[in-house]
Amino acid sequence: MAFDIEEELKKLPAKPGVYLMHDERDAIIYVGKAISLKNRVRQYFQSSRNKGVKIEQMVTHIQRFEYIITDSELEALVLECNLIKEHRPKYNTMLMDDKSYPFIKVTVQEDYPRVMLARQMHKDRAKYFGPYTSAGAVKDTIDLIHKLYGIRTCNKALPKMQGKERPCLNYHIHQCPAPCQGYISKEAYGESVKKALSFLNGNYPLIQKELEEKMQAASEELEFEKAIEYRELLNSVSKIAQKQKITSSHMEDKDVIAMASDQEDAVVQIFFIREGRLIGRDHFCLHIAGEENPEEILTTFLKQFYAGTPYIPRELMIQCEIREKELIQEWLSGRKGQRVHIQVPRKGEKEKLVELAMKNAQMVLTQDKERIRREEGRTIGAMKEIAKLLGLPGINRVEAYDISNISGFQTVGSMVVYEKGRPKRSDYRKFRIRGVKGADDYASMEEMLTRRLSHYENYPDLIMMDGGRGQVNIALKVMDAVGVHVPVCGMVKDDRHRTRGIYFNNVELPIDRDSEGFRLVTRIQDEAHRFAIEYHRSLRSKEQVHSILDDIPGIGPARRKALMKGFQTLDDIRSAGIEELASVPGMNMRSARQVFDFFHVDKQ
């Protein structure tokens, strides 16, 4: 859904909060705080203000922004610091020694998983444990897991690379079973990974018992070196278990959940608090029936959200009591492996956090409703306007056609598709006109429409031609020939090449230039023209490059390809010396001389 910055600026509240700027890839590139979000965010888009080089550059990359309202500027400051630390935006000033908490990452998505240290969590289907406060403790834990369970430390792509290199030192010192050689099956290796995951989940007593038994057995067999090795491993496990208990006892993790609703939709807002810090938030939209109350909405959300999330905090703070609280607590506790509490704060800081989540939920609900209504006006509403103008019962799918050529060179056609007022690019089609010589747009359009309407179905509700009576008559002629009947209109332009009306049933119908229907017709016409021009330009560029290189005597396909790889443009090839041409892989002095002479023969 398009983000209209000018419209969104008008809706900014005059309240304290934090704002987040997103670029074209939707990455967060800047986080800031404000006493008044309305005044501060608007300043970035005012051309009269002296913003400085960095901010000027940042503004050119902003595609959308979002914000979180707070109760005070101090709260906004704390939240800003946490979000900057979490997201590390490109255009924020960052401390070089800023501490980041490490995670332990298990690449369970791989055939032969690895255990490694990671500084950030990514959506890559791996399992993450942490964050931990000590990088040293994480490294010790990973080293211990490698020794205990024989987990590989290499980054080879297995099983693709199996047997292609010799096993490393870890195999020879009995710390890795060499899956790189196929010495251990995928299933057996997987069992070791399961044990490692159990260890990371805090199941220390099991491995401690196993190590004690192995140490005792080695001692009884008089294998004292092995016994000492098991004892050292047992001590390492005990230390890590103790460290984990200390770290966990000081962590304060909770989710703050609140919602806002109207007769059709609801928005649930979650604040994620980790180690006592608000590190982020998210919101979720639900379609509801008008009679659903907050209790029912929250109950439904808790069940759906926590059935899929990989992490459940020890406490959930919600805005109102729910009837199934005890049952849901029991279910969540079973999933987490320890007691989970659902609380409804009545006073103090916790109550304020829930109220803050409610305010943000209401803000998102209002904002999204307005945006959806505006977008539907631009798309579905515009389609309804066009259908009403043409006297059609309704329009869902529209196809538009255009022809492009330069003096008859490489004539091409384009077909663009709009469904429910939006472009459906997967259905776009390109046509290279084969049976028409010279610049004959009517004949070219006839060939393109014949090929389209004869070879595949899924016919549109309306065909739009880039022109008036002549283009429409060509389309009607083709449909009569192939036995297909679809309403056809022409997008008529004035002397300045601007859309002025629609030609339909032998009449030019005027259309309100300020209507969404008119704007949609213009967008469709421009898109068909752009798509045809783009295709023609690409063919023309390829034809020009290949036609010149094809004419060089003694230069075959392989050397033509080598030249195009070795030089960025045709002008670079033309201006290169013999030695430079010969240095290209695949070329030699003889072929370089032939290329050089071809381009410089007139100068000799």
C-alpha positions as CSV (number, residue, x, y, z in Angstrom):
1,M,0.0,0.0,0.0
2,A,1.5,3.4,-1.1
3,F,2.7,5.7,1.7
4,D,1.7,9.3,1.1
5,I,4.2,11.3,3.1
6,E,2.3,14.6,2.8
7,E,-0.9,13.0,4.0
8,E,0.8,11.2,6.9
9,L,2.5,14.5,8.0
10,K,-0.9,16.0,8.5
11,K,-1.9,13.3,10.9
12,L,1.1,13.5,13.2
13,P,0.1,14.1,16.9
14,A,1.4,17.1,18.9
15,K,2.6,14.6,21.6
16,P,6.0,13.4,22.7
17,G,7.3,10.2,21.2
18,V,9.9,8.5,19.0
19,Y,9.9,8.4,15.2
20,L,11.5,5.8,12.9
21,M,12.4,6.6,9.3
22,H,12.4,3.7,6.7
23,D,14.2,3.5,3.3
24,E,13.1,1.9,0.1
25,R,14.1,-1.6,1.4
26,D,12.0,-0.8,4.6
27,A,15.1,-0.8,6.7
28,I,15.1,1.6,9.7
29,I,17.7,4.3,8.7
30,Y,17.0,6.9,11.5
31,V,15.5,7.0,15.0
32,G,14.8,10.2,16.8
33,K,12.8,11.7,19.7
34,A,10.6,14.7,20.0
35,I,8.6,16.8,22.5
36,S,6.0,17.2,19.7
37,L,6.1,14.6,16.9
38,K,4.0,16.9,14.7
39,N,6.5,19.7,14.8
40,R,9.7,17.7,14.7
41,V,9.0,15.2,11.9
42,R,7.6,17.9,9.6
43,Q,10.9,19.8,9.8
44,Y,12.7,17.1,7.9
45,F,10.5,17.7,4.8
46,Q,10.6,21.5,4.8
47,S,12.9,22.7,2.1
48,S,13.5,26.1,3.8
49,R,15.4,24.7,6.8
50,N,19.1,24.2,6.9
51,K,19.3,20.5,7.9
52,G,23.0,19.7,7.1
53,V,24.5,17.4,4.6
54,K,23.8,14.1,6.4
55,I,20.1,14.9,7.1
56,E,19.6,16.2,3.6
57,Q,21.0,12.9,2.2
58,M,18.9,10.8,4.6
59,V,15.7,12.6,3.6
60,T,16.2,11.6,0.0
61,H,16.0,7.9,1.1
62,I,12.9,8.1,3.3
63,Q,10.0,6.1,1.9
64,R,7.9,6.0,5.0
65,F,8.0,6.8,8.7
66,E,6.3,5.5,11.8
67,Y,6.1,6.7,15.4
68,I,5.5,5.6,19.0
69,I,3.8,8.1,21.3
70,T,5.0,8.4,24.9
71,D,3.8,10.2,28.1
72,S,6.8,12.4,28.4
73,E,10.0,13.5,26.7
74,L,12.1,11.5,29.2
75,E,10.2,8.3,28.2
76,A,10.9,9.2,24.6
77,L,14.6,9.6,25.3
78,V,14.8,6.2,27.0
79,L,12.9,4.5,24.2
80,E,15.0,6.3,21.6
81,C,18.2,4.9,23.2
82,N,16.8,1.4,23.3
83,L,15.6,1.4,19.7
84,I,18.9,2.9,18.4
85,K,20.8,0.1,20.2
86,E,18.5,-2.5,18.8
87,H,18.3,-1.4,15.2
88,R,21.6,0.5,14.8
89,P,20.2,2.8,12.1
90,K,22.5,4.1,9.3
91,Y,22.0,7.8,9.9
92,N,22.1,7.8,13.7
93,T,25.4,8.7,15.4
94,M,26.7,5.4,16.9
95,L,29.2,4.9,19.8
96,M,32.1,2.7,18.4
97,D,32.3,0.8,21.7
98,D,28.5,0.3,22.0
99,K,27.9,-3.0,23.6
100,S,25.8,-5.6,21.8
101,Y,24.6,-8.8,23.6
102,P,25.6,-12.1,21.9
103,F,23.4,-15.0,21.0
104,I,24.1,-18.7,20.4
105,K,22.9,-19.7,17.0
106,V,22.2,-23.3,15.9
107,T,21.7,-23.6,12.1
108,V,19.0,-26.2,12.3
109,Q,17.9,-25.4,8.8
110,E,21.1,-27.0,7.5
111,D,21.5,-30.8,6.8
112,Y,24.5,-30.8,9.2
113,P,23.9,-28.0,11.7
114,R,26.5,-25.8,13.3
115,V,26.7,-24.0,16.7
116,M,28.1,-20.5,16.6
117,L,28.1,-17.0,18.2
118,A,25.9,-14.4,16.6
119,R,25.5,-10.7,17.3
120,Q,22.0,-10.3,15.8
121,M,18.9,-12.4,15.3
122,H,17.8,-12.9,11.7
123,K,14.7,-14.6,10.2
124,D,16.8,-17.4,8.7
125,R,15.0,-20.4,10.4
126,A,17.9,-21.0,12.7
127,K,17.4,-21.4,16.5
128,Y,18.8,-18.6,18.7
129,F,19.5,-18.7,22.4
130,G,20.1,-15.6,24.5
131,P,20.9,-12.8,24.6
132,Y,23.7,-13.3,27.1
133,T,25.6,-10.6,29.0
134,S,29.0,-12.2,28.6
135,A,30.6,-12.9,25.2
136,G,33.3,-14.9,27.0
137,A,30.6,-17.2,28.6
138,V,29.1,-17.7,25.2
139,K,32.4,-18.7,23.6
140,D,33.1,-21.1,26.5
141,T,29.6,-22.7,26.0
142,I,30.1,-23.1,22.3
143,D,33.6,-24.7,22.8
144,L,32.1,-27.0,25.4
145,I,29.2,-28.1,23.0
146,H,31.7,-28.8,20.3
147,K,33.7,-31.1,22.6
148,L,30.7,-32.7,24.2
149,Y,28.7,-33.5,21.1
150,G,31.1,-33.5,18.2
151,I,29.5,-30.6,16.4
152,R,31.4,-29.4,13.3
153,T,33.2,-26.0,13.4
154,C,33.7,-25.6,9.6
155,N,31.4,-23.7,7.3
156,K,31.5,-26.1,4.4
157,A,28.3,-26.5,2.4
158,L,27.3,-30.1,3.3
159,P,26.4,-32.6,1.9
160,K,27.4,-30.8,-1.4
161,M,31.1,-30.6,-0.4
162,Q,31.4,-34.1,1.1
163,G,34.6,-35.9,0.2
164,K,36.1,-33.0,-1.8
165,E,38.7,-32.1,0.9
166,R,40.6,-33.9,3.6
167,P,39.2,-33.9,7.1
168,C,40.5,-31.2,9.4
169,L,42.5,-31.5,12.7
170,N,39.3,-31.8,14.8
171,Y,38.7,-35.2,13.3
172,H,42.1,-36.5,14.1
173,I,41.9,-35.3,17.8
174,H,38.4,-36.9,18.1
175,Q,36.4,-33.7,18.4
176,C,34.5,-34.0,15.2
177,P,33.1,-37.1,13.4
178,A,33.9,-35.6,10.0
179,P,30.5,-35.2,8.3
180,C,32.5,-33.5,5.6
181,Q,33.7,-37.0,4.6
182,G,30.4,-38.8,5.2
183,Y,31.9,-40.7,8.1
184,I,28.7,-40.1,10.1
185,S,25.1,-40.3,8.8
186,K,22.8,-37.3,8.8
187,E,20.5,-39.1,11.3
188,A,23.3,-39.9,13.8
189,Y,24.7,-36.3,13.5
190,G,21.1,-35.1,14.1
191,E,20.9,-36.9,17.4
192,S,24.0,-35.1,18.6
193,V,22.5,-31.8,17.6
194,K,19.3,-32.7,19.5
195,K,21.4,-33.2,22.6
196,A,23.2,-29.9,22.1
197,L,19.8,-28.2,21.8
198,S,18.6,-29.9,25.0
199,F,21.8,-28.6,26.8
200,L,21.2,-25.0,25.5
201,N,17.6,-25.2,26.8
202,G,19.0,-25.7,30.3
203,N,18.9,-29.5,30.6
204,Y,22.2,-29.6,32.5
205,P,21.5,-32.5,34.9
206,L,21.4,-35.0,32.1
207,I,24.8,-34.3,30.7
208,Q,26.3,-33.9,34.2
209,K,25.0,-37.4,35.0
210,E,26.5,-38.8,31.7
211,L,29.9,-37.2,32.3
212,E,30.0,-38.5,35.9
213,E,29.3,-42.0,34.7
214,K,31.9,-41.8,32.0
215,M,34.5,-40.4,34.4
216,Q,33.8,-43.2,36.9
217,A,34.0,-45.9,34.2
218,A,37.3,-44.5,32.9
219,S,38.7,-44.4,36.4
220,E,37.7,-48.0,37.0
221,E,39.4,-49.1,33.7
222,L,42.5,-47.2,34.9
223,E,42.2,-44.8,31.9
224,F,43.1,-41.8,34.0
225,E,43.7,-39.4,31.1
226,K,40.2,-39.9,29.9
227,A,38.9,-39.6,33.5
228,I,40.7,-36.3,33.9
229,E,39.2,-35.1,30.5
230,Y,35.7,-36.0,31.6
231,R,36.3,-34.3,35.0
232,E,37.3,-31.1,33.2
233,L,34.2,-31.2,31.0
234,L,32.0,-31.8,34.0
235,N,33.5,-28.8,35.8
236,S,32.9,-26.7,32.7
237,V,29.3,-27.8,32.5
238,S,28.8,-26.9,36.2
239,K,30.3,-23.4,35.7
240,I,28.1,-22.7,32.7
241,A,25.0,-24.0,34.5
242,Q,25.8,-21.7,37.4
243,K,26.4,-18.7,35.2
244,Q,23.1,-19.4,33.3
245,K,21.2,-19.4,36.6
246,I,22.7,-16.1,37.7
247,T,22.1,-14.4,34.3
248,S,18.5,-15.7,34.1
249,S,17.6,-14.6,37.6
250,H,18.2,-11.0,36.8
251,M,16.4,-10.9,33.4
252,E,13.0,-9.1,33.4
253,D,11.2,-10.2,30.2
254,K,7.6,-9.3,29.6
255,D,5.2,-8.5,26.8
256,V,2.7,-5.6,27.2
257,I,-0.4,-6.2,25.1
258,A,-3.3,-3.8,24.5
259,M,-5.9,-3.3,21.7
260,A,-8.3,-0.9,20.1
261,S,-11.2,-1.7,17.9
262,D,-14.2,-0.4,15.9
263,Q,-17.1,-2.3,14.3
264,E,-15.0,-4.1,11.7
265,D,-11.3,-4.2,12.7
266,A,-9.1,-4.4,15.7
267,V,-5.4,-3.6,16.2
268,V,-3.4,-5.3,18.9
269,Q,-0.2,-3.6,20.0
270,I,2.7,-5.4,21.7
271,F,5.6,-3.8,23.5
272,F,8.5,-6.2,23.9
273,I,10.5,-5.7,27.1
274,R,13.7,-7.6,27.4
275,E,16.0,-7.4,30.4
276,G,13.9,-4.5,31.7
277,R,14.3,-2.5,28.4
278,L,11.7,-1.7,25.8
279,I,13.5,-2.8,22.7
280,G,10.7,-2.7,20.2
281,R,7.0,-3.1,19.4
282,D,4.7,-4.5,16.7
283,H,1.1,-4.4,15.9
284,F,-1.3,-6.9,14.4
285,C,-4.6,-6.3,12.5
286,L,-7.6,-8.5,13.0
287,H,-11.0,-8.6,11.2
288,I,-13.7,-8.9,13.8
289,A,-17.5,-8.9,14.1
290,G,-19.1,-5.9,15.6
291,E,-20.3,-7.7,18.7
292,E,-16.8,-8.9,19.8
293,N,-15.6,-7.2,23.0
294,P,-12.0,-6.6,24.1
295,E,-11.9,-9.8,26.2
296,E,-12.8,-12.0,23.2
297,I,-10.4,-10.2,20.9
298,L,-7.5,-10.5,23.3
299,T,-8.2,-14.2,24.0
300,T,-8.2,-14.9,20.3
301,F,-5.0,-13.0,19.8
302,L,-3.1,-14.7,22.6
303,K,-3.9,-18.1,21.3
304,Q,-2.9,-17.4,17.7
305,F,0.2,-15.3,18.4
306,Y,1.8,-17.4,21.1
307,A,1.1,-20.6,19.2
308,G,3.6,-19.5,16.6
309,T,6.1,-17.3,18.3
310,P,9.5,-18.9,19.3
311,Y,9.9,-17.0,22.5
312,I,7.4,-16.6,25.4
313,P,8.3,-14.2,28.3
314,R,7.6,-15.0,31.9
315,E,4.9,-12.3,32.2
316,L,2.2,-11.0,29.9
317,M,0.6,-7.7,30.9
318,I,-2.8,-7.1,29.3
319,Q,-5.5,-4.4,29.5
320,C,-8.5,-6.4,30.8
321,E,-9.3,-9.7,32.4
322,I,-10.0,-12.7,30.2
323,R,-12.2,-15.7,31.1
324,E,-9.7,-18.3,29.9
325,K,-6.8,-16.8,31.8
326,E,-5.9,-19.9,33.9
327,L,-6.2,-22.2,30.9
328,I,-4.0,-20.0,28.7
329,Q,-1.4,-19.6,31.5
330,E,-1.2,-23.3,31.9
331,W,-0.8,-23.8,28.1
332,L,1.9,-21.1,27.9
333,S,3.8,-22.5,30.9
334,G,3.9,-25.9,29.3
335,R,5.3,-24.4,26.1
336,K,7.9,-22.3,27.9
337,G,8.9,-25.0,30.4
338,Q,8.4,-22.7,33.4
339,R,5.6,-20.7,34.9
340,V,4.1,-17.9,32.8
341,H,1.9,-15.2,34.4
342,I,-0.8,-13.1,32.8
343,Q,-1.4,-9.9,34.7
344,V,-3.8,-6.9,34.5
345,P,-1.9,-4.0,36.1
346,R,-4.1,-1.7,38.2
347,K,-1.6,1.0,39.2
348,G,1.9,2.3,38.9
349,E,4.4,2.0,36.1
350,K,2.9,-1.2,34.7
351,E,-0.5,0.3,34.3
352,K,1.0,3.3,32.5
353,L,2.8,0.9,30.0
354,V,-0.5,-0.8,29.2
355,E,-2.2,2.6,28.7
356,L,0.7,3.5,26.4
357,A,0.2,0.4,24.3
358,M,-3.6,1.2,24.1
359,K,-2.9,4.7,22.8
360,N,-0.6,3.4,20.1
361,A,-3.1,0.7,19.1
362,Q,-5.8,3.3,18.7
363,M,-3.4,5.5,16.7
364,V,-2.6,2.6,14.3
365,L,-6.3,1.7,13.9
366,T,-7.3,5.3,13.0
367,Q,-4.3,5.7,10.7
368,D,-4.8,2.4,8.9
369,K,-8.6,3.0,8.4
370,E,-7.9,6.4,6.7
371,R,-5.2,4.9,4.5
372,I,-7.3,1.9,3.5
373,R,-10.2,4.2,2.6
374,R,-8.0,6.5,0.6
375,E,-6.3,3.5,-1.2
376,E,-9.7,1.9,-2.0
377,G,-10.8,5.3,-3.5
378,R,-7.7,5.2,-5.8
379,T,-8.2,1.6,-6.9
380,I,-11.5,-0.1,-6.4
381,G,-13.4,3.2,-6.3
382,A,-11.7,4.4,-9.5
383,M,-12.7,1.2,-11.2
384,K,-16.3,1.7,-10.2
385,E,-16.2,5.3,-11.6
386,I,-14.9,4.0,-15.0
387,A,-17.6,1.2,-15.0
388,K,-20.3,3.8,-14.3
389,L,-19.0,6.1,-17.0
390,L,-19.1,3.3,-19.6
391,G,-22.4,1.9,-18.4
392,L,-20.8,-1.5,-17.4
393,P,-22.0,-3.6,-14.5
394,G,-18.6,-3.8,-13.0
395,I,-14.8,-4.0,-13.8
396,N,-12.3,-6.1,-12.1
397,R,-9.6,-6.8,-14.7
398,V,-8.4,-4.3,-17.3
399,E,-5.8,-4.9,-20.1
400,A,-4.2,-1.9,-21.9
401,Y,-2.0,-2.1,-25.1
402,D,0.6,0.1,-26.7
403,I,3.0,0.0,-29.7
404,S,6.6,1.3,-29.8
405,N,9.0,1.8,-32.7
406,I,11.4,4.3,-34.2
407,S,10.9,4.7,-38.0
408,G,9.7,1.1,-38.1
409,F,12.8,-0.3,-36.4
410,Q,12.1,-3.3,-34.1
411,T,8.4,-2.7,-33.6
412,V,7.2,-4.1,-30.2
413,G,3.9,-4.2,-28.3
414,S,3.1,-4.2,-24.6
415,M,0.2,-5.4,-22.6
416,V,-0.3,-4.3,-19.0
417,V,-2.9,-5.6,-16.6
418,Y,-4.7,-4.0,-13.7
419,E,-6.8,-5.9,-11.3
420,K,-9.0,-4.1,-8.7
421,G,-7.2,-0.9,-9.7
422,R,-3.7,-2.2,-9.1
423,P,-1.0,-3.3,-11.6
424,K,-0.7,-7.1,-11.8
425,R,2.9,-7.3,-13.2
426,S,3.0,-11.1,-13.3
427,D,0.4,-10.9,-16.1
428,Y,2.2,-8.3,-18.2
429,R,3.2,-9.4,-21.7
430,K,5.7,-8.3,-24.3
431,F,5.2,-8.8,-28.1
432,R,7.9,-8.6,-30.8
433,I,6.0,-7.8,-34.0
434,R,7.1,-10.2,-36.7
435,G,4.6,-9.8,-39.7
436,V,4.7,-6.0,-40.2
437,K,7.3,-4.1,-42.1
438,G,7.8,-0.4,-41.3
439,A,6.0,1.9,-39.0
440,D,2.4,0.7,-39.2
441,D,0.8,1.0,-35.7
442,Y,-2.6,-0.3,-36.8
443,A,-1.2,-3.5,-38.4
444,S,1.1,-4.0,-35.5
445,M,-1.7,-3.6,-33.0
446,E,-3.8,-6.1,-35.0
447,E,-1.0,-8.7,-34.9
448,M,-0.5,-8.3,-31.2
449,L,-4.2,-8.5,-30.3
450,T,-4.7,-11.5,-32.6
451,R,-1.9,-13.4,-30.8
452,R,-3.1,-12.4,-27.3
453,L,-6.8,-13.2,-27.9
454,S,-6.2,-16.4,-29.8
455,H,-3.6,-18.2,-27.6
456,Y,-4.7,-17.9,-24.0
457,E,-7.9,-17.2,-22.1
458,N,-8.6,-15.3,-18.8
459,Y,-10.1,-12.5,-20.8
460,P,-10.5,-9.0,-19.2
461,D,-13.6,-7.1,-18.3
462,L,-12.4,-4.2,-20.3
463,I,-9.7,-3.6,-23.0
464,M,-8.1,-0.1,-23.2
465,M,-6.4,1.0,-26.4
466,D,-3.8,3.8,-26.5
467,G,-5.8,5.9,-28.9
468,G,-9.3,6.7,-30.2
469,R,-11.6,5.5,-33.0
470,G,-8.9,3.8,-35.1
471,Q,-7.4,1.7,-32.4
472,V,-10.8,0.7,-31.0
473,N,-11.9,-0.4,-34.5
474,I,-8.8,-2.6,-34.9
475,A,-9.6,-4.3,-31.6
476,L,-13.2,-4.9,-32.6
477,K,-12.1,-6.3,-35.9
478,V,-9.7,-8.8,-34.2
479,M,-12.4,-9.9,-31.7
480,D,-14.9,-10.5,-34.5
481,A,-12.2,-12.7,-36.3
482,V,-11.3,-14.8,-33.2
483,G,-14.9,-15.0,-31.8
484,V,-14.1,-13.1,-28.5
485,H,-16.3,-10.2,-27.3
486,V,-14.9,-7.9,-24.6
487,P,-15.8,-4.2,-24.1
488,V,-13.2,-2.0,-25.7
489,C,-12.5,1.7,-25.1
490,G,-9.9,4.1,-26.3
491,M,-7.8,6.5,-24.1
492,V,-8.0,9.7,-26.2
493,K,-5.2,12.3,-25.8
494,D,-5.3,16.0,-26.6
495,D,-2.7,18.0,-28.7
496,R,-0.4,18.1,-25.7
497,H,-0.4,14.3,-25.4
498,R,-2.5,14.4,-22.2
499,T,-5.5,12.2,-21.6
500,R,-8.7,14.1,-22.3
501,G,-11.5,11.4,-22.4
502,I,-12.6,7.9,-23.2
503,Y,-13.8,6.7,-26.6
504,F,-16.5,4.1,-26.2
505,N,-19.4,2.8,-28.5
506,N,-18.5,5.4,-31.2
507,V,-18.7,8.3,-28.7
508,E,-16.0,10.3,-26.9
509,L,-17.1,10.5,-23.2
510,P,-15.7,13.4,-21.2
511,I,-14.3,12.5,-17.8
512,D,-13.8,14.6,-14.8
513,R,-10.0,15.5,-14.6
514,D,-10.2,15.7,-10.8
515,S,-11.8,12.2,-10.4
516,E,-10.0,9.1,-9.2
517,G,-11.3,7.3,-12.4
518,F,-9.4,9.9,-14.6
519,R,-6.2,9.5,-12.6
520,L,-6.4,5.7,-12.9
521,V,-6.9,5.9,-16.7
522,T,-3.9,8.1,-16.9
523,R,-1.8,5.7,-14.8
524,I,-2.8,2.8,-17.0
525,Q,-2.0,4.7,-20.2
526,D,1.4,5.8,-18.9
527,E,2.2,2.3,-17.7
528,A,1.4,0.7,-21.0
529,H,3.6,3.4,-22.8
530,R,6.4,2.9,-20.3
531,F,6.4,-0.8,-20.6
532,A,6.5,-0.7,-24.4
533,I,9.3,1.9,-24.5
534,E,11.4,0.0,-22.0
535,Y,11.1,-3.3,-24.0
536,H,11.9,-1.4,-27.2
537,R,15.0,0.2,-25.7
538,S,16.4,-3.1,-24.4
539,L,16.0,-4.7,-27.8
540,R,17.5,-1.7,-29.6
541,S,20.5,-1.7,-27.3
542,K,21.2,-5.4,-27.8
543,E,20.7,-5.1,-31.6
544,Q,23.2,-2.2,-31.8
545,V,25.9,-3.9,-29.8
546,H,25.6,-7.3,-31.5
547,S,25.3,-6.0,-35.0
548,I,28.6,-4.1,-34.8
549,L,30.5,-6.9,-33.1
550,D,29.0,-9.5,-35.5
551,D,30.6,-7.6,-38.5
552,I,34.2,-8.0,-37.2
553,P,35.9,-10.7,-39.3
554,G,37.4,-13.6,-37.4
555,I,35.5,-12.7,-34.2
556,G,33.1,-15.5,-33.3
557,P,30.5,-15.8,-30.5
558,A,33.0,-16.8,-27.8
559,R,35.2,-13.7,-28.4
560,R,32.2,-11.4,-28.8
561,K,31.1,-12.6,-25.3
562,A,34.6,-12.1,-23.9
563,L,34.7,-8.5,-25.2
564,M,31.3,-7.6,-23.7
565,K,32.5,-9.0,-20.4
566,G,35.8,-7.3,-20.5
567,F,34.5,-3.8,-21.4
568,Q,31.5,-2.0,-20.1
569,T,30.4,-0.3,-23.3
570,L,30.9,-0.4,-27.1
571,D,32.8,2.9,-26.9
572,D,35.3,1.3,-24.5
573,I,36.0,-1.5,-27.0
574,R,36.3,1.1,-29.8
575,S,38.8,3.3,-27.9
576,A,40.9,0.4,-26.5
577,G,44.5,-0.3,-27.8
578,I,45.7,-3.6,-29.2
579,E,47.5,-4.7,-26.0
580,E,44.4,-3.8,-23.9
581,L,42.2,-5.9,-26.2
582,A,44.6,-8.8,-26.1
583,S,44.6,-8.8,-22.3
584,V,41.0,-9.8,-22.2
585,P,40.6,-13.5,-21.3
586,G,39.8,-15.4,-24.5
587,M,41.5,-12.9,-26.8
588,N,45.0,-13.0,-28.4
589,M,47.2,-10.6,-30.4
590,R,45.8,-11.7,-33.7
591,S,42.1,-11.3,-32.7
592,A,42.9,-8.0,-30.9
593,R,44.5,-6.7,-34.1
594,Q,41.4,-7.6,-36.1
595,V,39.1,-5.7,-33.6
596,F,41.4,-2.7,-33.5
597,D,41.7,-2.5,-37.3
598,F,37.9,-2.8,-37.7
599,F,37.3,0.3,-35.6
600,H,40.3,2.3,-36.9
601,V,40.5,1.4,-40.6
602,D,39.2,4.9,-41.6
603,K,42.0,6.5,-39.6
604,Q,44.8,4.6,-41.3
